[in-house]
């Protein structure tokens, strides 16, 4: 039987590992297809939850990944 939750957890683990590798190599960590201008504007307005929701909608990522990505983006905007 196919376990969606297990598959999603495994994908999340792999994405986190890839993010660590990208960070270690100093590569930009973003999807060029994602409209970061709108996300950045939400962050600047203090609408972090809205930014997370938009990121999730655009990327299909989970809540934890989206939150981490937005917090990373927030640090770069300072």
PyMOL Python script that loads the backbone (N, CA, C, O; Angstrom):
from pymol import cmd

cmd.read_pdbstr("""\
ATOM      1  N   UNK A   1       0.837  -1.186   0.000  1.00  0.00           N
ATOM      2  CA  UNK A   1       0.000   0.000   0.000  1.00  0.00           C
ATOM      3  C   UNK A   1       0.879   1.244   0.000  1.00  0.00           C
ATOM      4  O   UNK A   1       1.927   1.271   0.644  1.00  0.00           O
ATOM      5  N   UNK A   2       0.457   2.255  -0.710  1.00  0.00           N
ATOM      6  CA  UNK A   2       1.207   3.487  -0.883  1.00  0.00           C
ATOM      7  C   UNK A   2       0.914   4.441   0.272  1.00  0.00           C
ATOM      8  O   UNK A   2      -0.251   4.720   0.557  1.00  0.00           O
ATOM      9  N   UNK A   3       1.929   4.936   0.928  1.00  0.00           N
ATOM     10  CA  UNK A   3       1.775   5.813   2.092  1.00  0.00           C
ATOM     11  C   UNK A   3       2.185   7.233   1.705  1.00  0.00           C
ATOM     12  O   UNK A   3       3.374   7.541   1.623  1.00  0.00           O
ATOM     13  N   UNK A   4       1.197   8.095   1.470  1.00  0.00           N
ATOM     14  CA  UNK A   4       1.465   9.477   1.069  1.00  0.00           C
ATOM     15  C   UNK A   4       2.229  10.253   2.130  1.00  0.00           C
ATOM     16  O   UNK A   4       3.136  11.019   1.806  1.00  0.00           O
ATOM     17  N   UNK A   5       1.873  10.061   3.391  1.00  0.00           N
ATOM     18  CA  UNK A   5       2.553  10.793   4.461  1.00  0.00           C
ATOM     19  C   UNK A   5       4.033  10.438   4.518  1.00  0.00           C
ATOM     20  O   UNK A   5       4.886  11.307   4.696  1.00  0.00           O
ATOM     21  N   UNK A   6       4.319   9.173   4.367  1.00  0.00           N
ATOM     22  CA  UNK A   6       5.722   8.736   4.392  1.00  0.00           C
ATOM     23  C   UNK A   6       6.487   9.326   3.207  1.00  0.00           C
ATOM     24  O   UNK A   6       7.621   9.779   3.358  1.00  0.00           O
ATOM     25  N   UNK A   7       5.871   9.320   2.045  1.00  0.00           N
ATOM     26  CA  UNK A   7       6.494   9.880   0.852  1.00  0.00           C
ATOM     27  C   UNK A   7       6.735  11.386   1.021  1.00  0.00           C
ATOM     28  O   UNK A   7       7.799  11.892   0.666  1.00  0.00           O
ATOM     29  N   UNK A   8       5.746  12.091   1.561  1.00  0.00           N
ATOM     30  CA  UNK A   8       5.900  13.533   1.787  1.00  0.00           C
ATOM     31  C   UNK A   8       7.014  13.824   2.780  1.00  0.00           C
ATOM     32  O   UNK A   8       7.796  14.754   2.578  1.00  0.00           O
ATOM     33  N   UNK A   9       7.096  13.042   3.849  1.00  0.00           N
ATOM     34  CA  UNK A   9       8.173  13.227   4.830  1.00  0.00           C
ATOM     35  C   UNK A   9       9.533  12.989   4.180  1.00  0.00           C
ATOM     36  O   UNK A   9      10.484  13.728   4.433  1.00  0.00           O
ATOM     37  N   UNK A  10       9.621  11.968   3.351  1.00  0.00           N
ATOM     38  CA  UNK A  10      10.889  11.661   2.677  1.00  0.00           C
ATOM     39  C   UNK A  10      11.285  12.785   1.720  1.00  0.00           C
ATOM     40  O   UNK A  10      12.451  13.173   1.654  1.00  0.00           O
ATOM     41  N   UNK A  11      10.312  13.299   0.989  1.00  0.00           N
ATOM     42  CA  UNK A  11      10.585  14.419   0.076  1.00  0.00           C
ATOM     43  C   UNK A  11      11.048  15.630   0.871  1.00  0.00           C
ATOM     44  O   UNK A  11      11.996  16.306   0.472  1.00  0.00           O
ATOM     45  N   UNK A  12      10.388  15.914   1.997  1.00  0.00           N
ATOM     46  CA  UNK A  12      10.794  17.025   2.860  1.00  0.00           C
ATOM     47  C   UNK A  12      12.236  16.851   3.331  1.00  0.00           C
ATOM     48  O   UNK A  12      13.011  17.807   3.339  1.00  0.00           O
ATOM     49  N   UNK A  13      12.591  15.622   3.725  1.00  0.00           N
ATOM     50  CA  UNK A  13      13.964  15.349   4.173  1.00  0.00           C
ATOM     51  C   UNK A  13      14.962  15.613   3.045  1.00  0.00           C
ATOM     52  O   UNK A  13      16.003  16.233   3.261  1.00  0.00           O
ATOM     53  N   UNK A  14      14.642  15.146   1.864  1.00  0.00           N
ATOM     54  CA  UNK A  14      15.535  15.333   0.724  1.00  0.00           C
ATOM     55  C   UNK A  14      15.676  16.804   0.354  1.00  0.00           C
ATOM     56  O   UNK A  14      16.769  17.266   0.028  1.00  0.00           O
ATOM     57  N   UNK A  15      14.578  17.531   0.405  1.00  0.00           N
ATOM     58  CA  UNK A  15      14.635  18.964   0.091  1.00  0.00           C
ATOM     59  C   UNK A  15      15.476  19.712   1.117  1.00  0.00           C
ATOM     60  O   UNK A  15      16.234  20.612   0.753  1.00  0.00           O
ATOM     61  N   UNK A  16      15.354  19.352   2.400  1.00  0.00           N
ATOM     62  CA  UNK A  16      16.175  19.993   3.427  1.00  0.00           C
ATOM     63  C   UNK A  16      17.660  19.707   3.183  1.00  0.00           C
ATOM     64  O   UNK A  16      18.504  20.590   3.335  1.00  0.00           O
ATOM     65  N   UNK A  17      17.966  18.467   2.806  1.00  0.00           N
ATOM     66  CA  UNK A  17      19.362  18.119   2.524  1.00  0.00           C
ATOM     67  C   UNK A  17      19.890  18.903   1.326  1.00  0.00           C
ATOM     68  O   UNK A  17      21.019  19.394   1.341  1.00  0.00           O
ATOM     69  N   UNK A  18      19.068  19.013   0.298  1.00  0.00           N
ATOM     70  CA  UNK A  18      19.479  19.799  -0.868  1.00  0.00           C
ATOM     71  C   UNK A  18      19.688  21.264  -0.496  1.00  0.00           C
ATOM     72  O   UNK A  18      20.636  21.898  -0.957  1.00  0.00           O
ATOM     73  N   UNK A  19      18.804  21.794   0.335  1.00  0.00           N
ATOM     74  CA  UNK A  19      18.961  23.178   0.782  1.00  0.00           C
ATOM     75  C   UNK A  19      20.267  23.372   1.534  1.00  0.00           C
ATOM     76  O   UNK A  19      20.933  24.393   1.367  1.00  0.00           O
ATOM     77  N   UNK A  20      20.642  22.390   2.370  1.00  0.00           N
ATOM     78  CA  UNK A  20      21.907  22.481   3.096  1.00  0.00           C
ATOM     79  C   UNK A  20      23.093  22.443   2.135  1.00  0.00           C
ATOM     80  O   UNK A  20      24.067  23.172   2.321  1.00  0.00           O
ATOM     81  N   UNK A  21      23.017  21.606   1.122  1.00  0.00           N
ATOM     82  CA  UNK A  21      24.093  21.523   0.134  1.00  0.00           C
ATOM     83  C   UNK A  21      24.200  22.836  -0.630  1.00  0.00           C
ATOM     84  O   UNK A  21      25.298  23.353  -0.836  1.00  0.00           O
ATOM     85  N   UNK A  22      23.069  23.370  -1.046  1.00  0.00           N
ATOM     86  CA  UNK A  22      23.054  24.651  -1.766  1.00  0.00           C
ATOM     87  C   UNK A  22      23.667  25.747  -0.910  1.00  0.00           C
ATOM     88  O   UNK A  22      24.476  26.542  -1.390  1.00  0.00           O
ATOM     89  N   UNK A  23      23.279  25.786   0.358  1.00  0.00           N
ATOM     90  CA  UNK A  23      23.815  26.801   1.269  1.00  0.00           C
ATOM     91  C   UNK A  23      25.320  26.608   1.454  1.00  0.00           C
ATOM     92  O   UNK A  23      26.080  27.576   1.420  1.00  0.00           O
ATOM     93  N   UNK A  24      25.750  25.363   1.649  1.00  0.00           N
ATOM     94  CA  UNK A  24      27.170  25.064   1.838  1.00  0.00           C
ATOM     95  C   UNK A  24      27.999  25.500   0.630  1.00  0.00           C
ATOM     96  O   UNK A  24      29.117  25.991   0.787  1.00  0.00           O
ATOM     97  N   UNK A  25      27.461  25.325  -0.555  1.00  0.00           N
ATOM     98  CA  UNK A  25      28.176  25.696  -1.773  1.00  0.00           C
ATOM     99  C   UNK A  25      28.077  27.185  -2.085  1.00  0.00           C
ATOM    100  O   UNK A  25      28.758  27.690  -2.978  1.00  0.00           O
ATOM    101  N   UNK A  26      27.215  27.886  -1.335  1.00  0.00           N
ATOM    102  CA  UNK A  26      27.068  29.323  -1.561  1.00  0.00           C
ATOM    103  C   UNK A  26      26.268  29.662  -2.807  1.00  0.00           C
ATOM    104  O   UNK A  26      26.407  30.748  -3.370  1.00  0.00           O
ATOM    105  N   UNK A  27      25.439  28.737  -3.229  1.00  0.00           N
ATOM    106  CA  UNK A  27      24.620  28.972  -4.419  1.00  0.00           C
ATOM    107  C   UNK A  27      23.332  29.687  -4.041  1.00  0.00           C
ATOM    108  O   UNK A  27      22.839  29.529  -2.924  1.00  0.00           O
ATOM    109  N   UNK A  28      22.781  30.476  -4.965  1.00  0.00           N
ATOM    110  CA  UNK A  28      21.484  31.096  -4.658  1.00  0.00           C
ATOM    111  C   UNK A  28      20.427  30.015  -4.492  1.00  0.00           C
ATOM    112  O   UNK A  28      20.374  29.059  -5.266  1.00  0.00           O
ATOM    113  N   UNK A  29      19.594  30.173  -3.485  1.00  0.00           N
ATOM    114  CA  UNK A  29      18.588  29.160  -3.170  1.00  0.00           C
ATOM    115  C   UNK A  29      17.205  29.701  -3.488  1.00  0.00           C
ATOM    116  O   UNK A  29      16.467  30.101  -2.588  1.00  0.00           O
ATOM    117  N   UNK A  30      16.858  29.714  -4.751  1.00  0.00           N
ATOM    118  CA  UNK A  30      15.526  30.166  -5.118  1.00  0.00           C
ATOM    119  C   UNK A  30      15.101  29.559  -6.432  1.00  0.00           C
ATOM    120  O   UNK A  30      15.921  29.140  -7.248  1.00  0.00           O
ATOM    121  N   UNK A  31      13.828  29.525  -6.611  1.00  0.00           N
ATOM    122  CA  UNK A  31      13.226  29.035  -7.841  1.00  0.00           C
ATOM    123  C   UNK A  31      12.964  30.248  -8.721  1.00  0.00           C
ATOM    124  O   UNK A  31      12.135  31.084  -8.360  1.00  0.00           O
ATOM    125  N   UNK A  32      13.636  30.379  -9.859  1.00  0.00           N
ATOM    126  CA  UNK A  32      13.472  31.576 -10.685  1.00  0.00           C
ATOM    127  C   UNK A  32      12.040  31.802 -11.145  1.00  0.00           C
ATOM    128  O   UNK A  32      11.689  32.917 -11.530  1.00  0.00           O
ATOM    129  N   UNK A  33      11.215  30.777 -11.114  1.00  0.00           N
ATOM    130  CA  UNK A  33       9.832  30.932 -11.550  1.00  0.00           C
ATOM    131  C   UNK A  33       8.958  31.562 -10.461  1.00  0.00           C
ATOM    132  O   UNK A  33       7.827  31.963 -10.738  1.00  0.00           O
ATOM    133  N   UNK A  34       9.465  31.654  -9.235  1.00  0.00           N
ATOM    134  CA  UNK A  34       8.676  32.205  -8.135  1.00  0.00           C
ATOM    135  C   UNK A  34       8.785  33.722  -8.132  1.00  0.00           C
ATOM    136  O   UNK A  34       9.890  34.264  -8.147  1.00  0.00           O
ATOM    137  N   UNK A  35       7.650  34.412  -8.111  1.00  0.00           N
ATOM    138  CA  UNK A  35       7.687  35.885  -8.108  1.00  0.00           C
ATOM    139  C   UNK A  35       8.048  36.433  -6.722  1.00  0.00           C
ATOM    140  O   UNK A  35       7.173  36.782  -5.929  1.00  0.00           O
ATOM    141  N   UNK A  36       9.339  36.498  -6.453  1.00  0.00           N
ATOM    142  CA  UNK A  36       9.784  36.922  -5.134  1.00  0.00           C
ATOM    143  C   UNK A  36       9.477  38.384  -4.838  1.00  0.00           C
ATOM    144  O   UNK A  36       9.434  38.768  -3.670  1.00  0.00           O
ATOM    145  N   UNK A  37       9.265  39.199  -5.842  1.00  0.00           N
ATOM    146  CA  UNK A  37       8.951  40.603  -5.584  1.00  0.00           C
ATOM    147  C   UNK A  37       7.702  40.730  -4.716  1.00  0.00           C
ATOM    148  O   UNK A  37       7.675  41.513  -3.767  1.00  0.00           O
ATOM    149  N   UNK A  38       6.678  39.963  -5.044  1.00  0.00           N
ATOM    150  CA  UNK A  38       5.430  40.014  -4.282  1.00  0.00           C
ATOM    151  C   UNK A  38       5.634  39.453  -2.875  1.00  0.00           C
ATOM    152  O   UNK A  38       5.099  39.990  -1.905  1.00  0.00           O
ATOM    153  N   UNK A  39       6.397  38.388  -2.769  1.00  0.00           N
ATOM    154  CA  UNK A  39       6.691  37.800  -1.466  1.00  0.00           C
ATOM    155  C   UNK A  39       7.511  38.778  -0.633  1.00  0.00           C
ATOM    156  O   UNK A  39       7.235  38.966   0.552  1.00  0.00           O
ATOM    157  N   UNK A  40       8.518  39.404  -1.242  1.00  0.00           N
ATOM    158  CA  UNK A  40       9.351  40.381  -0.531  1.00  0.00           C
ATOM    159  C   UNK A  40       8.515  41.546  -0.022  1.00  0.00           C
ATOM    160  O   UNK A  40       8.723  42.024   1.093  1.00  0.00           O
ATOM    161  N   UNK A  41       7.579  41.999  -0.828  1.00  0.00           N
ATOM    162  CA  UNK A  41       6.730  43.113  -0.416  1.00  0.00           C
ATOM    163  C   UNK A  41       5.870  42.726   0.790  1.00  0.00           C
ATOM    164  O   UNK A  41       5.694  43.529   1.706  1.00  0.00           O
ATOM    165  N   UNK A  42       5.347  41.528   0.793  1.00  0.00           N
ATOM    166  CA  UNK A  42       4.577  41.065   1.946  1.00  0.00           C
ATOM    167  C   UNK A  42       5.451  41.011   3.201  1.00  0.00           C
ATOM    168  O   UNK A  42       5.007  41.376   4.289  1.00  0.00           O
ATOM    169  N   UNK A  43       6.681  40.560   3.044  1.00  0.00           N
ATOM    170  CA  UNK A  43       7.609  40.502   4.181  1.00  0.00           C
ATOM    171  C   UNK A  43       7.877  41.914   4.688  1.00  0.00           C
ATOM    172  O   UNK A  43       7.841  42.154   5.895  1.00  0.00           O
ATOM    173  N   UNK A  44       8.145  42.850   3.784  1.00  0.00           N
ATOM    174  CA  UNK A  44       8.408  44.246   4.172  1.00  0.00           C
ATOM    175  C   UNK A  44       7.216  44.866   4.913  1.00  0.00           C
ATOM    176  O   UNK A  44       7.393  45.696   5.805  1.00  0.00           O
ATOM    177  N   UNK A  45       6.023  44.459   4.539  1.00  0.00           N
ATOM    178  CA  UNK A  45       4.811  44.974   5.178  1.00  0.00           C
ATOM    179  C   UNK A  45       4.519  44.277   6.502  1.00  0.00           C
ATOM    180  O   UNK A  45       3.545  44.608   7.179  1.00  0.00           O
ATOM    181  N   UNK A  46       5.348  43.324   6.867  1.00  0.00           N
ATOM    182  CA  UNK A  46       5.138  42.605   8.111  1.00  0.00           C
ATOM    183  C   UNK A  46       4.064  41.530   8.005  1.00  0.00           C
ATOM    184  O   UNK A  46       3.531  41.081   9.020  1.00  0.00           O
ATOM    185  N   UNK A  47       3.749  41.122   6.803  1.00  0.00           N
ATOM    186  CA  UNK A  47       2.708  40.117   6.560  1.00  0.00           C
ATOM    187  C   UNK A  47       3.351  38.756   6.281  1.00  0.00           C
ATOM    188  O   UNK A  47       3.198  38.176   5.206  1.00  0.00           O
ATOM    189  N   UNK A  48       4.063  38.280   7.276  1.00  0.00           N
ATOM    190  CA  UNK A  48       4.819  37.045   7.133  1.00  0.00           C
ATOM    191  C   UNK A  48       3.915  35.847   6.832  1.00  0.00           C
ATOM    192  O   UNK A  48       4.250  35.014   5.990  1.00  0.00           O
ATOM    193  N   UNK A  49       2.785  35.760   7.508  1.00  0.00           N
ATOM    194  CA  UNK A  49       1.871  34.637   7.281  1.00  0.00           C
ATOM    195  C   UNK A  49       1.351  34.651   5.849  1.00  0.00           C
ATOM    196  O   UNK A  49       1.231  33.601   5.218  1.00  0.00           O
ATOM    197  N   UNK A  50       1.041  35.842   5.336  1.00  0.00           N
ATOM    198  CA  UNK A  50       0.581  35.955   3.951  1.00  0.00           C
ATOM    199  C   UNK A  50       1.691  35.544   2.977  1.00  0.00           C
ATOM    200  O   UNK A  50       1.438  34.901   1.959  1.00  0.00           O
ATOM    201  N   UNK A  51       2.930  35.933   3.317  1.00  0.00           N
ATOM    202  CA  UNK A  51       4.074  35.561   2.476  1.00  0.00           C
ATOM    203  C   UNK A  51       4.254  34.046   2.459  1.00  0.00           C
ATOM    204  O   UNK A  51       4.530  33.461   1.411  1.00  0.00           O
ATOM    205  N   UNK A  52       4.098  33.417   3.615  1.00  0.00           N
ATOM    206  CA  UNK A  52       4.219  31.956   3.706  1.00  0.00           C
ATOM    207  C   UNK A  52       3.126  31.286   2.880  1.00  0.00           C
ATOM    208  O   UNK A  52       3.391  30.336   2.144  1.00  0.00           O
ATOM    209  N   UNK A  53       1.903  31.781   3.004  1.00  0.00           N
ATOM    210  CA  UNK A  53       0.787  31.211   2.242  1.00  0.00           C
ATOM    211  C   UNK A  53       1.030  31.349   0.742  1.00  0.00           C
ATOM    212  O   UNK A  53       0.803  30.404  -0.015  1.00  0.00           O
ATOM    213  N   UNK A  54       1.485  32.511   0.315  1.00  0.00           N
ATOM    214  CA  UNK A  54       1.755  32.724  -1.107  1.00  0.00           C
ATOM    215  C   UNK A  54       2.868  31.792  -1.582  1.00  0.00           C
ATOM    216  O   UNK A  54       2.759  31.177  -2.643  1.00  0.00           O
ATOM    217  N   UNK A  55       3.924  31.691  -0.806  1.00  0.00           N
ATOM    218  CA  UNK A  55       5.035  30.803  -1.158  1.00  0.00           C
ATOM    219  C   UNK A  55       4.550  29.367  -1.317  1.00  0.00           C
ATOM    220  O   UNK A  55       4.917  28.681  -2.271  1.00  0.00           O
ATOM    221  N   UNK A  56       3.721  28.916  -0.373  1.00  0.00           N
ATOM    222  CA  UNK A  56       3.188  27.551  -0.444  1.00  0.00           C
ATOM    223  C   UNK A  56       2.329  27.363  -1.689  1.00  0.00           C
ATOM    224  O   UNK A  56       2.404  26.332  -2.357  1.00  0.00           O
ATOM    225  N   UNK A  57       1.523  28.359  -1.991  1.00  0.00           N
ATOM    226  CA  UNK A  57       0.657  28.280  -3.170  1.00  0.00           C
ATOM    227  C   UNK A  57       1.497  28.196  -4.440  1.00  0.00           C
ATOM    228  O   UNK A  57       1.194  27.412  -5.340  1.00  0.00           O
ATOM    229  N   UNK A  58       2.537  28.993  -4.511  1.00  0.00           N
ATOM    230  CA  UNK A  58       3.354  29.062  -5.723  1.00  0.00           C
ATOM    231  C   UNK A  58       4.278  27.861  -5.901  1.00  0.00           C
ATOM    232  O   UNK A  58       4.550  27.438  -7.024  1.00  0.00           O
ATOM    233  N   UNK A  59       4.754  27.321  -4.790  1.00  0.00           N
ATOM    234  CA  UNK A  59       5.765  26.261  -4.890  1.00  0.00           C
ATOM    235  C   UNK A  59       5.235  24.879  -4.574  1.00  0.00           C
ATOM    236  O   UNK A  59       5.845  23.879  -4.954  1.00  0.00           O
ATOM    237  N   UNK A  60       4.104  24.807  -3.879  1.00  0.00           N
ATOM    238  CA  UNK A  60       3.581  23.508  -3.471  1.00  0.00           C
ATOM    239  C   UNK A  60       4.333  22.909  -2.293  1.00  0.00           C
ATOM    240  O   UNK A  60       4.146  21.735  -1.973  1.00  0.00           O
ATOM    241  N   UNK A  61       5.167  23.687  -1.652  1.00  0.00           N
ATOM    242  CA  UNK A  61       5.957  23.209  -0.515  1.00  0.00           C
ATOM    243  C   UNK A  61       5.110  23.117   0.740  1.00  0.00           C
ATOM    244  O   UNK A  61       4.033  23.707   0.820  1.00  0.00           O
ATOM    245  N   UNK A  62       5.604  22.375   1.715  1.00  0.00           N
ATOM    246  CA  UNK A  62       4.919  22.216   2.986  1.00  0.00           C
ATOM    247  C   UNK A  62       5.087  23.444   3.867  1.00  0.00           C
ATOM    248  O   UNK A  62       5.867  24.348   3.565  1.00  0.00           O
ATOM    249  N   UNK A  63       4.342  23.455   4.955  1.00  0.00           N
ATOM    250  CA  UNK A  63       4.348  24.600   5.861  1.00  0.00           C
ATOM    251  C   UNK A  63       5.736  24.858   6.442  1.00  0.00           C
ATOM    252  O   UNK A  63       6.199  25.998   6.457  1.00  0.00           O
ATOM    253  N   UNK A  64       6.388  23.826   6.911  1.00  0.00           N
ATOM    254  CA  UNK A  64       7.718  23.992   7.524  1.00  0.00           C
ATOM    255  C   UNK A  64       8.725  24.553   6.517  1.00  0.00           C
ATOM    256  O   UNK A  64       9.481  25.472   6.831  1.00  0.00           O
ATOM    257  N   UNK A  65       8.727  24.003   5.333  1.00  0.00           N
ATOM    258  CA  UNK A  65       9.656  24.476   4.299  1.00  0.00           C
ATOM    259  C   UNK A  65       9.363  25.918   3.911  1.00  0.00           C
ATOM    260  O   UNK A  65      10.272  26.730   3.743  1.00  0.00           O
ATOM    261  N   UNK A  66       8.083  26.217   3.774  1.00  0.00           N
ATOM    262  CA  UNK A  66       7.703  27.579   3.401  1.00  0.00           C
ATOM    263  C   UNK A  66       8.108  28.570   4.491  1.00  0.00           C
ATOM    264  O   UNK A  66       8.633  29.644   4.197  1.00  0.00           O
ATOM    265  N   UNK A  67       7.866  28.209   5.735  1.00  0.00           N
ATOM    266  CA  UNK A  67       8.232  29.082   6.856  1.00  0.00           C
ATOM    267  C   UNK A  67       9.743  29.308   6.865  1.00  0.00           C
ATOM    268  O   UNK A  67      10.203  30.440   7.011  1.00  0.00           O
ATOM    269  N   UNK A  68      10.505  28.240   6.711  1.00  0.00           N
ATOM    270  CA  UNK A  68      11.969  28.360   6.685  1.00  0.00           C
ATOM    271  C   UNK A  68      12.436  29.235   5.529  1.00  0.00           C
ATOM    272  O   UNK A  68      13.325  30.070   5.693  1.00  0.00           O
ATOM    273  N   UNK A  69      11.831  29.040   4.359  1.00  0.00           N
ATOM    274  CA  UNK A  69      12.220  29.822   3.176  1.00  0.00           C
ATOM    275  C   UNK A  69      11.913  31.303   3.373  1.00  0.00           C
ATOM    276  O   UNK A  69      12.719  32.160   3.011  1.00  0.00           O
ATOM    277  N   UNK A  70      10.754  31.604   3.943  1.00  0.00           N
ATOM    278  CA  UNK A  70      10.376  33.000   4.165  1.00  0.00           C
ATOM    279  C   UNK A  70      11.262  33.631   5.225  1.00  0.00           C
ATOM    280  O   UNK A  70      11.647  34.793   5.092  1.00  0.00           O
ATOM    281  N   UNK A  71      11.589  32.898   6.265  1.00  0.00           N
ATOM    282  CA  UNK A  71      12.485  33.436   7.291  1.00  0.00           C
ATOM    283  C   UNK A  71      13.883  33.691   6.730  1.00  0.00           C
ATOM    284  O   UNK A  71      14.527  34.677   7.089  1.00  0.00           O
ATOM    285  N   UNK A  72      14.342  32.824   5.872  1.00  0.00           N
ATOM    286  CA  UNK A  72      15.639  33.027   5.211  1.00  0.00           C
ATOM    287  C   UNK A  72      15.584  34.273   4.321  1.00  0.00           C
ATOM    288  O   UNK A  72      16.504  35.090   4.309  1.00  0.00           O
ATOM    289  N   UNK A  73      14.495  34.393   3.587  1.00  0.00           N
ATOM    290  CA  UNK A  73      14.285  35.555   2.715  1.00  0.00           C
ATOM    291  C   UNK A  73      14.236  36.832   3.558  1.00  0.00           C
ATOM    292  O   UNK A  73      14.794  37.861   3.177  1.00  0.00           O
ATOM    293  N   UNK A  74      13.570  36.751   4.689  1.00  0.00           N
ATOM    294  CA  UNK A  74      13.449  37.893   5.603  1.00  0.00           C
ATOM    295  C   UNK A  74      14.821  38.345   6.093  1.00  0.00           C
ATOM    296  O   UNK A  74      15.089  39.544   6.170  1.00  0.00           O
ATOM    297  N   UNK A  75      15.686  37.399   6.422  1.00  0.00           N
ATOM    298  CA  UNK A  75      17.044  37.739   6.872  1.00  0.00           C
ATOM    299  C   UNK A  75      17.822  38.450   5.774  1.00  0.00           C
ATOM    300  O   UNK A  75      18.595  39.365   6.061  1.00  0.00           O
ATOM    301  N   UNK A  76      17.633  38.049   4.532  1.00  0.00           N
ATOM    302  CA  UNK A  76      18.363  38.675   3.427  1.00  0.00           C
ATOM    303  C   UNK A  76      17.853  40.070   3.116  1.00  0.00           C
ATOM    304  O   UNK A  76      18.585  40.897   2.573  1.00  0.00           O
ATOM    305  N   UNK A  77      16.618  40.329   3.453  1.00  0.00           N
ATOM    306  CA  UNK A  77      16.041  41.651   3.177  1.00  0.00           C
ATOM    307  C   UNK A  77      16.460  42.702   4.189  1.00  0.00           C
ATOM    308  O   UNK A  77      16.320  43.898   3.933  1.00  0.00           O
ATOM    309  N   UNK A  78      16.966  42.278   5.322  1.00  0.00           N
ATOM    310  CA  UNK A  78      17.379  43.240   6.371  1.00  0.00           C
ATOM    311  C   UNK A  78      18.604  43.992   5.979  1.00  0.00           C
ATOM    312  O   UNK A  78      19.081  44.834   6.739  1.00  0.00           O
TER     313      UNK A  78
END
""", "prot")
cmd.dss("prot")
cmd.show_as("cartoon", "prot")
cmd.util.cbc("prot")
cmd.orient("prot")
